[in-house]
């Protein structure tokens, strides 16, 4: 799922970071993938991966469906290409189906809703 940000690349990363924290989540890592590429002599368009979550929501789900833990914590990717800043994430409902999580599981719906709300901070 990809949305166009109406902000600059740096502002998009900052706005998402602020929104994630304000929503009560923990940011576990912010990976500057451009810098990582440069560190090995390669180039990559501006790209940042934000890894975050809330253990209160994720832990019970991982307890019930251990393999689903590979999909957590949640992630947002921000990249700049062709003059546009993009924000992307996967559908947790689609990912959950791969691990036998019932499609009506309210925890999965809450994750998708949270990802949607967070990304709205840069498209509205």
N, CA, C and O atoms as a printed pandas DataFrame, in Angstrom:
     atom_number atom_name residue_name chain_id  residue_number  x_coord  y_coord  z_coord
0              1         N          UNK        A               1    0.853   -1.152    0.000
1              2        CA          UNK        A               1    0.000    0.000    0.000
2              3         C          UNK        A               1    0.908    1.227    0.000
3              4         O          UNK        A               1    1.762    1.380    0.874
4              5         N          UNK        A               2    0.717    2.085   -0.978
5              6        CA          UNK        A               2    1.571    3.255   -1.132
6              7         C          UNK        A               2    0.726    4.515   -1.217
7              8         O          UNK        A               2   -0.317    4.549   -1.871
8              9         N          UNK        A               3    1.205    5.549   -0.538
9             10        CA          UNK        A               3    0.556    6.862   -0.589
10            11         C          UNK        A               3    1.609    7.909   -0.899
11            12         O          UNK        A               3    2.774    7.766   -0.527
12            13         N          UNK        A               4    1.189    8.959   -1.584
13            14        CA          UNK        A               4    2.077   10.085   -1.856
14            15         C          UNK        A               4    2.012   11.065   -0.703
15            16         O          UNK        A               4    0.930   11.446   -0.255
16            17         N          UNK        A               5    3.169   11.467   -0.231
17            18        CA          UNK        A               5    3.227   12.479    0.824
18            19         C          UNK        A               5    3.160   13.859    0.185
19            20         O          UNK        A               5    3.631   14.058   -0.935
20            21         N          UNK        A               6    2.584   14.790    0.890
21            22        CA          UNK        A               6    2.565   16.170    0.395
22            23         C          UNK        A               6    3.712   16.980    0.985
23            24         O          UNK        A               6    3.804   18.187    0.760
24            25         N          UNK        A               7    4.573   16.327    1.729
25            26        CA          UNK        A               7    5.697   16.984    2.377
26            27         C          UNK        A               7    7.023   16.534    1.758
27            28         O          UNK        A               7    7.076   15.570    0.994
28            29         N          UNK        A               8    8.077   17.250    2.104
29            30        CA          UNK        A               8    9.412   16.850    1.663
30            31         C          UNK        A               8    9.775   15.515    2.303
31            32         O          UNK        A               8    9.114   15.048    3.231
32            33         N          UNK        A               9   10.821   14.926    1.795
33            34        CA          UNK        A               9   11.277   13.647    2.321
34            35         C          UNK        A               9   11.571   13.738    3.820
35            36         O          UNK        A               9   11.037   12.955    4.605
36            37         N          UNK        A              10   12.413   14.688    4.216
37            38        CA          UNK        A              10   12.780   14.814    5.631
38            39         C          UNK        A              10   11.576   15.133    6.501
39            40         O          UNK        A              10   11.433   14.578    7.591
40            41         N          UNK        A              11   10.702   16.030    6.024
41            42        CA          UNK        A              11    9.498   16.359    6.792
42            43         C          UNK        A              11    8.577   15.147    6.929
43            44         O          UNK        A              11    7.951   14.956    7.971
44            45         N          UNK        A              12    8.495   14.339    5.888
45            46        CA          UNK        A              12    7.655   13.135    5.941
46            47         C          UNK        A              12    8.164   12.173    6.998
47            48         O          UNK        A              12    7.384   11.660    7.801
48            49         N          UNK        A              13    9.466   11.925    7.005
49            50        CA          UNK        A              13   10.044   11.021    8.007
50            51         C          UNK        A              13    9.786   11.576    9.403
51            52         O          UNK        A              13    9.415   10.826   10.305
52            53         N          UNK        A              14    9.977   12.875    9.590
53            54        CA          UNK        A              14    9.783   13.474   10.919
54            55         C          UNK        A              14    8.325   13.440   11.347
55            56         O          UNK        A              14    8.027   13.118   12.497
56            57         N          UNK        A              15    7.416   13.766   10.442
57            58        CA          UNK        A              15    5.986   13.756   10.776
58            59         C          UNK        A              15    5.517   12.352   11.144
59            60         O          UNK        A              15    4.749   12.178   12.090
60            61         N          UNK        A              16    5.976   11.357   10.401
61            62        CA          UNK        A              16    5.601    9.979   10.726
62            63         C          UNK        A              16    6.180    9.563   12.074
63            64         O          UNK        A              16    5.496    8.935   12.882
64            65         N          UNK        A              17    7.427    9.912   12.311
65            66        CA          UNK        A              17    8.068    9.592   13.585
66            67         C          UNK        A              17    7.292   10.213   14.742
67            68         O          UNK        A              17    7.009    9.547   15.737
68            69         N          UNK        A              18    6.952   11.490   14.605
69            70        CA          UNK        A              18    6.187   12.176   15.654
70            71         C          UNK        A              18    4.821   11.526   15.860
71            72         O          UNK        A              18    4.397   11.318   16.997
72            73         N          UNK        A              19    4.131   11.205   14.764
73            74        CA          UNK        A              19    2.793   10.599   14.863
74            75         C          UNK        A              19    2.847    9.222   15.518
75            76         O          UNK        A              19    1.962    8.864   16.295
76            77         N          UNK        A              20    3.878    8.457   15.204
77            78        CA          UNK        A              20    4.028    7.123   15.785
78            79         C          UNK        A              20    4.178    7.228   17.299
79            80         O          UNK        A              20    3.514    6.508   18.046
80            81         N          UNK        A              21    5.041    8.115   17.742
81            82        CA          UNK        A              21    5.275    8.290   19.181
82            83         C          UNK        A              21    4.029    8.849   19.867
83            84         O          UNK        A              21    3.650    8.384   20.942
84            85         N          UNK        A              22    3.397    9.839   19.254
85            86        CA          UNK        A              22    2.199   10.442   19.854
86            87         C          UNK        A              22    1.055    9.439   19.975
87            88         O          UNK        A              22    0.191    9.582   20.840
88            89         N          UNK        A              23    1.048    8.429   19.113
89            90        CA          UNK        A              23    0.003    7.402   19.171
90            91         C          UNK        A              23    0.298    6.342   20.245
91            92         O          UNK        A              23   -0.474    5.398   20.414
92            93         N          UNK        A              24    1.406    6.500   20.962
93            94        CA          UNK        A              24    1.717    5.579   22.046
94            95         C          UNK        A              24    2.537    4.370   21.644
95            96         O          UNK        A              24    2.631    3.400   22.396
96            97         N          UNK        A              25    3.128    4.425   20.467
97            98        CA          UNK        A              25    3.955    3.317   19.990
98            99         C          UNK        A              25    5.416    3.527   20.361
99           100         O          UNK        A              25    5.830    4.627   20.728
100          101         N          UNK        A              26    6.172    2.472   20.260
101          102        CA          UNK        A              26    7.607    2.509   20.460
102          103         C          UNK        A              26    8.288    2.403   19.108
103          104         O          UNK        A              26    7.959    1.521   18.314
104          105         N          UNK        A              27    9.234    3.294   18.840
105          106        CA          UNK        A              27   10.046    3.160   17.633
106          107         C          UNK        A              27   11.258    2.315   18.019
107          108         O          UNK        A              27   12.070    2.712   18.854
108          109         N          UNK        A              28   11.359    1.158   17.403
109          110        CA          UNK        A              28   12.444    0.233   17.710
110          111         C          UNK        A              28   13.687    0.546   16.889
111          112         O          UNK        A              28   14.807    0.335   17.353
112          113         N          UNK        A              29   13.496    1.049   15.672
113          114        CA          UNK        A              29   14.628    1.401   14.820
114          115         C          UNK        A              29   14.162    2.299   13.690
115          116         O          UNK        A              29   13.040    2.182   13.197
116          117         N          UNK        A              30   15.037    3.186   13.297
117          118        CA          UNK        A              30   14.858    3.979   12.087
118          119         C          UNK        A              30   16.111    3.736   11.265
119          120         O          UNK        A              30   17.215    4.093   11.675
120          121         N          UNK        A              31   15.934    3.135   10.122
121          122        CA          UNK        A              31   17.075    2.730    9.310
122          123         C          UNK        A              31   17.169    3.623    8.080
123          124         O          UNK        A              31   16.273    3.635    7.235
124          125         N          UNK        A              32   18.254    4.361    7.992
125          126        CA          UNK        A              32   18.543    5.181    6.821
126          127         C          UNK        A              32   19.180    4.245    5.801
127          128         O          UNK        A              32   20.386    4.000    5.844
128          129         N          UNK        A              33   18.388    3.736    4.905
129          130        CA          UNK        A              33   18.881    2.751    3.952
130          131         C          UNK        A              33   19.798    3.384    2.909
131          132         O          UNK        A              33   20.635    2.700    2.320
132          133         N          UNK        A              34   19.643    4.679    2.683
133          134        CA          UNK        A              34   20.537    5.389    1.781
134          135         C          UNK        A              34   21.948    5.416    2.354
135          136         O          UNK        A              34   22.921    5.147    1.651
136          137         N          UNK        A              35   22.046    5.744    3.640
137          138        CA          UNK        A              35   23.351    5.780    4.300
138          139         C          UNK        A              35   23.976    4.390    4.341
139          140         O          UNK        A              35   25.188    4.252    4.179
140          141         N          UNK        A              36   23.168    3.371    4.553
141          142        CA          UNK        A              36   23.692    2.007    4.574
142          143         C          UNK        A              36   24.274    1.633    3.212
143          144         O          UNK        A              36   25.331    1.006    3.135
144          145         N          UNK        A              37   23.593    2.013    2.154
145          146        CA          UNK        A              37   24.097    1.743    0.805
146          147         C          UNK        A              37   25.406    2.492    0.558
147          148         O          UNK        A              37   26.365    1.933    0.026
148          149         N          UNK        A              38   25.425    3.759    0.951
149          150        CA          UNK        A              38   26.643    4.554    0.777
150          151         C          UNK        A              38   27.809    3.959    1.554
151          152         O          UNK        A              38   28.957    4.054    1.122
152          153         N          UNK        A              39   27.522    3.349    2.694
153          154        CA          UNK        A              39   28.549    2.736    3.519
154          155         C          UNK        A              39   29.274    1.581    2.841
155          156         O          UNK        A              39   30.376    1.212    3.247
156          157         N          UNK        A              40   28.657    1.009    1.808
157          158        CA          UNK        A              40   29.300   -0.071    1.062
158          159         C          UNK        A              40   29.585    0.336   -0.382
159          160         O          UNK        A              40   29.779   -0.505   -1.260
160          161         N          UNK        A              41   29.604    1.660   -0.603
161          162        CA          UNK        A              41   29.979    2.175   -1.910
162          163         C          UNK        A              41   28.893    2.136   -2.968
163          164         O          UNK        A              41   29.192    2.215   -4.159
164          165         N          UNK        A              42   27.642    2.016   -2.559
165          166        CA          UNK        A              42   26.524    1.998   -3.503
166          167         C          UNK        A              42   25.672    3.242   -3.317
167          168         O          UNK        A              42   25.792    3.944   -2.312
168          169         N          UNK        A              43   24.818    3.509   -4.285
169          170        CA          UNK        A              43   23.909    4.644   -4.145
170          171         C          UNK        A              43   22.469    4.143   -4.130
171          172         O          UNK        A              43   22.134    3.140   -4.761
172          173         N          UNK        A              44   21.643    4.851   -3.409
173          174        CA          UNK        A              44   20.218    4.534   -3.298
174          175         C          UNK        A              44   19.469    5.831   -3.081
175          176         O          UNK        A              44   19.911    6.694   -2.323
176          177         N          UNK        A              45   18.337    5.967   -3.745
177          178        CA          UNK        A              45   17.491    7.151   -3.542
178          179         C          UNK        A              45   17.213    7.303   -2.053
179          180         O          UNK        A              45   17.342    6.329   -1.310
180          181         N          UNK        A              46   16.836    8.488   -1.594
181          182        CA          UNK        A              46   16.505    8.658   -0.176
182          183         C          UNK        A              46   15.442    7.638    0.249
183          184         O          UNK        A              46   14.333    7.616   -0.285
184          185         N          UNK        A              47   15.806    6.800    1.216
185          186        CA          UNK        A              47   14.928    5.721    1.676
186          187         C          UNK        A              47   15.156    5.489    3.167
187          188         O          UNK        A              47   16.283    5.280    3.614
188          189         N          UNK        A              48   14.059    5.532    3.927
189          190        CA          UNK        A              48   14.126    5.292    5.370
190          191         C          UNK        A              48   13.055    4.290    5.767
191          192         O          UNK        A              48   11.899    4.402    5.358
192          193         N          UNK        A              49   13.453    3.312    6.569
193          194        CA          UNK        A              49   12.532    2.316    7.107
194          195         C          UNK        A              49   12.334    2.613    8.587
195          196         O          UNK        A              49   13.301    2.701    9.344
196          197         N          UNK        A              50   11.080    2.766    8.993
197          198        CA          UNK        A              50   10.750    3.009   10.400
198          199         C          UNK        A              50   10.092    1.740   10.936
199          200         O          UNK        A              50    9.076    1.285   10.409
200          201         N          UNK        A              51   10.680    1.177   11.983
201          202        CA          UNK        A              51   10.187   -0.058   12.592
202          203         C          UNK        A              51    9.623    0.293   13.963
203          204         O          UNK        A              51   10.330    0.844   14.807
204          205         N          UNK        A              52    8.357   -0.023   14.184
205          206        CA          UNK        A              52    7.684    0.423   15.399
206          207         C          UNK        A              52    6.569   -0.519   15.788
207          208         O          UNK        A              52    6.177   -1.391   15.013
208          209         N          UNK        A              53    6.064   -0.340   16.985
209          210        CA          UNK        A              53    4.920   -1.135   17.405
210          211         C          UNK        A              53    4.547   -0.867   18.843
211          212         O          UNK        A              53    5.087    0.019   19.505
212          213         N          UNK        A              54    3.608   -1.663   19.296
213          214        CA          UNK        A              54    3.144   -1.583   20.662
214          215         C          UNK        A              54    3.081   -3.021   21.191
215          216         O          UNK        A              54    2.206   -3.789   20.790
216          217         N          UNK        A              55    3.990   -3.383   22.078
217          218        CA          UNK        A              55    4.014   -4.760   22.577
218          219         C          UNK        A              55    2.692   -5.229   23.178
219          220         O          UNK        A              55    2.421   -6.430   23.193
220          221         N          UNK        A              56    1.866   -4.311   23.672
221          222        CA          UNK        A              56    0.567   -4.719   24.220
222          223         C          UNK        A              56   -0.313   -5.332   23.142
223          224         O          UNK        A              56   -1.094   -6.243   23.419
224          225         N          UNK        A              57   -0.194   -4.842   21.927
225          226        CA          UNK        A              57   -0.997   -5.377   20.833
226          227         C          UNK        A              57   -0.356   -6.563   20.146
227          228         O          UNK        A              57   -1.035   -7.526   19.791
228          229         N          UNK        A              58    0.946   -6.496   19.960
229          230        CA          UNK        A              58    1.630   -7.525   19.201
230          231         C          UNK        A              58    1.903   -8.802   19.963
231          232         O          UNK        A              58    1.848   -9.889   19.388
232          233         N          UNK        A              59    2.197   -8.691   21.247
233          234        CA          UNK        A              59    2.582   -9.872   22.029
234          235         C          UNK        A              59    1.486  -10.940   22.061
235          236         O          UNK        A              59    1.786  -12.107   21.808
236          237         N          UNK        A              60    0.229  -10.594   22.362
237          238        CA          UNK        A              60   -0.805  -11.638   22.368
238          239         C          UNK        A              60   -0.988  -12.297   21.005
239          240         O          UNK        A              60   -1.287  -13.488   20.919
240          241         N          UNK        A              61   -0.810  -11.528   19.960
241          242        CA          UNK        A              61   -0.943  -12.084   18.618
242          243         C          UNK        A              61    0.192  -13.062   18.316
243          244         O          UNK        A              61   -0.024  -14.120   17.725
244          245         N          UNK        A              62    1.395  -12.694   18.728
245          246        CA          UNK        A              62    2.541  -13.591   18.539
246          247         C          UNK        A              62    2.425  -14.840   19.402
247          248         O          UNK        A              62    2.880  -15.917   19.017
248          249         N          UNK        A              63    1.818  -14.689   20.558
249          250        CA          UNK        A              63    1.603  -15.848   21.433
250          251         C          UNK        A              63    0.643  -16.836   20.773
251          252         O          UNK        A              63    0.860  -18.046   20.825
252          253         N          UNK        A              64   -0.404  -16.325   20.159
253          254        CA          UNK        A              64   -1.401  -17.181   19.520
254          255         C          UNK        A              64   -0.928  -17.735   18.174
255          256         O          UNK        A              64   -1.294  -18.848   17.796
256          257         N          UNK        A              65   -0.116  -16.959   17.454
257          258        CA          UNK        A              65    0.351  -17.334   16.118
258          259         C          UNK        A              65    1.852  -17.054   16.033
259          260         O          UNK        A              65    2.256  -16.024   15.494
260          261         N          UNK        A              66    2.685  -17.963   16.562
261          262        CA          UNK        A              66    4.125  -17.713   16.667
262          263         C          UNK        A              66    4.808  -17.309   15.360
263          264         O          UNK        A              66    5.696  -16.457   15.372
264          265         N          UNK        A              67    4.412  -17.897   14.251
265          266        CA          UNK        A              67    5.062  -17.563   12.986
266          267         C          UNK        A              67    4.774  -16.140   12.532
267          268         O          UNK        A              67    5.553  -15.555   11.778
268          269         N          UNK        A              68    3.665  -15.584   12.984
269          270        CA          UNK        A              68    3.310  -14.217   12.592
270          271         C          UNK        A              68    4.323  -13.205   13.138
271          272         O          UNK        A              68    4.391  -12.072   12.663
272          273         N          UNK        A              69    5.095  -13.611   14.119
273          274        CA          UNK        A              69    6.097  -12.713   14.704
274          275         C          UNK        A              69    7.091  -12.202   13.663
275          276         O          UNK        A              69    7.705  -11.154   13.863
276          277         N          UNK        A              70    7.256  -12.919   12.568
277          278        CA          UNK        A              70    8.166  -12.468   11.518
278          279         C          UNK        A              70    7.681  -11.164   10.884
279          280         O          UNK        A              70    8.474  -10.428   10.297
280          281         N          UNK        A              71    6.394  -10.879   11.000
281          282        CA          UNK        A              71    5.799   -9.672   10.409
282          283         C          UNK        A              71    5.816   -8.482   11.368
283          284         O          UNK        A              71    5.496   -7.359   10.978
284          285         N          UNK        A              72    6.186   -8.731   12.610
285          286        CA          UNK        A              72    6.159   -7.664   13.618
286          287         C          UNK        A              72    7.576   -7.364   14.074
287          288         O          UNK        A              72    8.426   -8.254   14.051
288          289         N          UNK        A              73    7.847   -6.161   14.477
289          290        CA          UNK        A              73    6.975   -5.009   14.596
290          291         C          UNK        A              73    6.528   -4.482   13.227
291          292         O          UNK        A              73    6.975   -4.941   12.176
292          293         N          UNK        A              74    5.633   -3.504   13.290
293          294        CA          UNK        A              74    5.127   -2.868   12.083
294          295         C          UNK        A              74    6.231   -2.056   11.424
295          296         O          UNK        A              74    7.216   -1.684   12.062
296          297         N          UNK        A              75    6.048   -1.789   10.133
297          298        CA          UNK        A              75    7.054   -1.041    9.386
298          299         C          UNK        A              75    6.394   -0.063    8.431
299          300         O          UNK        A              75    5.355   -0.345    7.834
300          301         N          UNK        A              76    7.024    1.087    8.306
301          302        CA          UNK        A              76    6.674    2.067    7.277
302          303         C          UNK        A              76    7.945    2.375    6.507
303          304         O          UNK        A              76    9.014    2.530    7.096
304          305         N          UNK        A              77    7.828    2.464    5.198
305          306        CA          UNK        A              77    8.970    2.822    4.367
306          307         C          UNK        A              77    8.670    4.168    3.702
307          308         O          UNK        A              77    7.572    4.397    3.196
308          309         N          UNK        A              78    9.657    5.038    3.715
309          310        CA          UNK        A              78    9.550    6.337    3.061
310          311         C          UNK        A              78   10.655    6.394    2.017
311          312         O          UNK        A              78   11.817    6.125    2.323
312          313         N          UNK        A              79   10.294    6.747    0.777
313          314        CA          UNK        A              79   11.315    6.890   -0.247
314          315         C          UNK        A              79   10.942    8.019   -1.192
315          316         O          UNK        A              79    9.776    8.381   -1.355
316          317         N          UNK        A              80   11.977    8.552   -1.801
317          318        CA          UNK        A              80   11.787    9.647   -2.752
318          319         C          UNK        A              80   12.183    9.143   -4.130
319          320         O          UNK        A              80   13.252    8.556   -4.298
320          321         N          UNK        A              81   11.325    9.370   -5.113
321          322        CA          UNK        A              81   11.614    8.952   -6.484
322          323         C          UNK        A              81   10.858    9.844   -7.447
323          324         O          UNK        A              81    9.688   10.162   -7.232
324          325         N          UNK        A              82   11.527   10.240   -8.494
325          326        CA          UNK        A              82   10.894   11.039   -9.554
326          327         C          UNK        A              82   10.192   12.278   -9.017
327          328         O          UNK        A              82    9.113   12.640   -9.485
328          329         N          UNK        A              83   10.807   12.924   -8.036
329          330        CA          UNK        A              83   10.252   14.157   -7.487
330          331         C          UNK        A              83    9.119   13.978   -6.508
331          332         O          UNK        A              83    8.559   14.965   -6.031
332          333         N          UNK        A              84    8.767   12.748   -6.194
333          334        CA          UNK        A              84    7.683   12.473   -5.248
334          335         C          UNK        A              84    8.226   11.775   -4.011
335          336         O          UNK        A              84    9.224   11.057   -4.069
336          337         N          UNK        A              85    7.548   12.002   -2.893
337          338        CA          UNK        A              85    7.869   11.299   -1.656
338          339         C          UNK        A              85    6.738   10.309   -1.409
339          340         O          UNK        A              85    5.564   10.679   -1.399
340          341         N          UNK        A              86    7.100    9.066   -1.215
341          342        CA          UNK        A              86    6.146    7.979   -1.057
342          343         C          UNK        A              86    6.254    7.356    0.321
343          344         O          UNK        A              86    7.329    7.313    0.919
344          345         N          UNK        A              87    5.119    6.873    0.816
345          346        CA          UNK        A              87    5.079    6.147    2.083
346          347         C          UNK        A              87    4.378    4.823    1.805
347          348         O          UNK        A              87    3.304    4.787    1.206
348          349         N          UNK        A              88    5.001    3.743    2.248
349          350        CA          UNK        A              88    4.417    2.437    1.986
350          351         C          UNK        A              88    4.393    1.547    3.217
351          352         O          UNK        A              88    5.178    1.716    4.149
352          353         N          UNK        A              89    3.481    0.608    3.193
353          354        CA          UNK        A              89    3.390   -0.433    4.215
354          355         C          UNK        A              89    2.627   -1.606    3.635
355          356         O          UNK        A              89    1.950   -1.473    2.616
356          357         N          UNK        A              90    2.734   -2.742    4.277
357          358        CA          UNK        A              90    2.000   -3.918    3.823
358          359         C          UNK        A              90    0.646   -3.971    4.528
359          360         O          UNK        A              90    0.468   -3.401    5.604
360          361         N          UNK        A              91   -0.291   -4.657    3.908
361          362        CA          UNK        A              91   -1.580   -4.923    4.538
362          363         C          UNK        A              91   -1.381   -6.039    5.549
363          364         O          UNK        A              91   -1.018   -7.158    5.187
364          365         N          UNK        A              92   -1.616   -5.735    6.801
365          366        CA          UNK        A              92   -1.442   -6.755    7.830
366          367         C          UNK        A              92   -2.472   -7.865    7.667
367          368         O          UNK        A              92   -2.194   -9.015    8.007
368          369         N          UNK        A              93   -3.634   -7.547    7.164
369          370        CA          UNK        A              93   -4.652   -8.582    6.938
370          371         C          UNK        A              93   -4.158   -9.592    5.907
371          372         O          UNK        A              93   -4.331  -10.799    6.076
372          373         N          UNK        A              94   -3.542   -9.090    4.836
373          374        CA          UNK        A              94   -3.016   -9.993    3.820
374          375         C          UNK        A              94   -1.861  -10.821    4.381
375          376         O          UNK        A              94   -1.772  -12.021    4.120
376          377         N          UNK        A              95   -0.992  -10.193    5.140
377          378        CA          UNK        A              95    0.146  -10.913    5.718
378          379         C          UNK        A              95   -0.338  -11.945    6.745
379          380         O          UNK        A              95    0.182  -13.059    6.802
380          381         N          UNK        A              96   -1.323  -11.573    7.544
381          382        CA          UNK        A              96   -1.832  -12.470    8.583
382          383         C          UNK        A              96   -2.417  -13.742    7.985
383          384         O          UNK        A              96   -2.296  -14.820    8.567
384          385         N          UNK        A              97   -3.047  -13.618    6.833
385          386        CA          UNK        A              97   -3.645  -14.783    6.192
386          387         C          UNK        A              97   -2.602  -15.856    5.882
387          388         O          UNK        A              97   -2.923  -17.045    5.856
388          389         N          UNK        A              98   -1.375  -15.448    5.652
389          390        CA          UNK        A              98   -0.303  -16.405    5.363
390          391         C          UNK        A              98    0.029  -17.291    6.557
391          392         O          UNK        A              98    0.614  -18.364    6.405
392          393         N          UNK        A              99   -0.354  -16.829    7.752
393          394        CA          UNK        A              99   -0.001  -17.536    8.978
394          395         C          UNK        A              99   -1.217  -18.126    9.691
395          396         O          UNK        A              99   -1.125  -18.556   10.841
396          397         N          UNK        A             100   -2.343  -18.143    9.005
397          398        CA          UNK        A             100   -3.535  -18.749    9.578
398          399         C          UNK        A             100   -4.287  -17.892   10.574
399          400         O          UNK        A             100   -5.147  -18.389   11.302
400          401         N          UNK        A             101   -3.969  -16.600   10.614
401          402        CA          UNK        A             101   -4.710  -15.696   11.503
402          403         C          UNK        A             101   -6.056  -15.428   10.848
403          404         O          UNK        A             101   -6.097  -15.034    9.683
404          405         N          UNK        A             102   -7.158  -15.630   11.562
405          406        CA          UNK        A             102   -8.482  -15.410   10.974
406          407         C          UNK        A             102   -8.648  -13.972   10.491
407          408         O          UNK        A             102   -8.222  -13.043   11.177
408          409         N          UNK        A             103   -9.257  -13.772    9.328
409          410        CA          UNK        A             103   -9.397  -12.429    8.766
410          411         C          UNK        A             103  -10.212  -11.479    9.649
411          412         O          UNK        A             103  -10.087  -10.260    9.530
412          413         N          UNK        A             104  -11.035  -12.030   10.523
413          414        CA          UNK        A             104  -11.852  -11.174   11.396
414          415         C          UNK        A             104  -11.151  -10.820   12.711
415          416         O          UNK        A             104  -11.749  -10.171   13.570
416          417         N          UNK        A             105   -9.898  -11.235   12.878
417          418        CA          UNK        A             105   -9.165  -10.945   14.112
418          419         C          UNK        A             105   -9.066   -9.429   14.301
419          420         O          UNK        A             105   -8.511   -8.723   13.459
420          421         N          UNK        A             106   -9.611   -8.943   15.414
421          422        CA          UNK        A             106   -9.679   -7.495   15.658
422          423         C          UNK        A             106   -8.293   -6.876   15.830
423          424         O          UNK        A             106   -8.114   -5.684   15.580
424          425         N          UNK        A             107   -7.325   -7.663   16.249
425          426        CA          UNK        A             107   -5.963   -7.127   16.427
426          427         C          UNK        A             107   -5.347   -6.776   15.075
427          428         O          UNK        A             107   -4.640   -5.776   14.947
428          429         N          UNK        A             108   -5.618   -7.593   14.086
429          430        CA          UNK        A             108   -5.106   -7.327   12.741
430          431         C          UNK        A             108   -5.795   -6.095   12.168
431          432         O          UNK        A             108   -5.150   -5.236   11.567
432          433         N          UNK        A             109   -7.097   -6.016   12.356
433          434        CA          UNK        A             109   -7.840   -4.838   11.883
434          435         C          UNK        A             109   -7.303   -3.574   12.545
435          436         O          UNK        A             109   -7.188   -2.533   11.898
436          437         N          UNK        A             110   -6.975   -3.662   13.831
437          438        CA          UNK        A             110   -6.440   -2.498   14.548
438          439         C          UNK        A             110   -5.083   -2.082   13.983
439          440         O          UNK        A             110   -4.790   -0.890   13.890
440          441         N          UNK        A             111   -4.264   -3.047   13.608
441          442        CA          UNK        A             111   -2.956   -2.723   13.020
442          443         C          UNK        A             111   -3.113   -2.025   11.675
443          444         O          UNK        A             111   -2.447   -1.025   11.407
444          445         N          UNK        A             112   -3.993   -2.555   10.830
445          446        CA          UNK        A             112   -4.231   -1.913    9.532
446          447         C          UNK        A             112   -4.807   -0.515    9.719
447          448         O          UNK        A             112   -4.431    0.418    9.010
448          449         N          UNK        A             113   -5.713   -0.376   10.668
449          450        CA          UNK        A             113   -6.289    0.940   10.938
450          451         C          UNK        A             113   -5.208    1.909   11.418
451          452         O          UNK        A             113   -5.173    3.061   10.984
452          453         N          UNK        A             114   -4.341    1.457   12.295
453          454        CA          UNK        A             114   -3.269    2.312   12.807
454          455         C          UNK        A             114   -2.330    2.745   11.684
455          456         O          UNK        A             114   -1.934    3.909   11.624
456          457         N          UNK        A             115   -1.975    1.825   10.801
457          458        CA          UNK        A             115   -1.111    2.177    9.670
458          459         C          UNK        A             115   -1.786    3.212    8.778
459          460         O          UNK        A             115   -1.138    4.143    8.299
460          461         N          UNK        A             116   -3.070    3.050    8.559
461          462        CA          UNK        A             116   -3.814    4.018    7.753
462          463         C          UNK        A             116   -3.862    5.392    8.389
463          464         O          UNK        A             116   -3.679    6.402    7.709
464          465         N          UNK        A             117   -4.107    5.438    9.698
465          466        CA          UNK        A             117   -4.164    6.709   10.406
466          467         C          UNK        A             117   -2.799    7.392   10.399
467          468         O          UNK        A             117   -2.712    8.599   10.174
468          469         N          UNK        A             118   -1.748    6.640   10.642
469          470        CA          UNK        A             118   -0.410    7.215   10.663
470          471         C          UNK        A             118   -0.026    7.802    9.319
471          472         O          UNK        A             118    0.533    8.897    9.258
472          473         N          UNK        A             119   -0.313    7.099    8.255
473          474        CA          UNK        A             119    0.067    7.611    6.932
474          475         C          UNK        A             119   -0.769    8.805    6.523
475          476         O          UNK        A             119   -0.330    9.603    5.695
476          477         N          UNK        A             120   -1.959    8.952    7.078
477          478        CA          UNK        A             120   -2.788   10.141    6.775
478          479         C          UNK        A             120   -2.110   11.425    7.258
479          480         O          UNK        A             120   -2.417   12.506    6.756
480          481         N          UNK        A             121   -1.193   11.322    8.222
481          482        CA          UNK        A             121   -0.499   12.502    8.725
482          483         C          UNK        A             121    0.371   13.169    7.668
483          484         O          UNK        A             121    0.772   14.321    7.837
484          485         N          UNK        A             122    0.665   12.467    6.588
485          486        CA          UNK        A             122    1.513   13.060    5.551
486          487         C          UNK        A             122    0.786   13.237    4.218
487          488         O          UNK        A             122    1.350   13.790    3.275
488          489         N          UNK        A             123   -0.436   12.780    4.138
489          490        CA          UNK        A             123   -1.167   12.957    2.871
490          491         C          UNK        A             123   -2.284   13.990    2.987
491          492         O          UNK        A             123   -2.734   14.505    1.964
492          493         N          UNK        A             124   -2.737   14.305    4.173
493          494        CA          UNK        A             124   -3.817   15.308    4.333
494          495         C          UNK        A             124   -3.246   16.712    4.383
495          496         O          UNK        A             124   -3.996   17.679    4.513
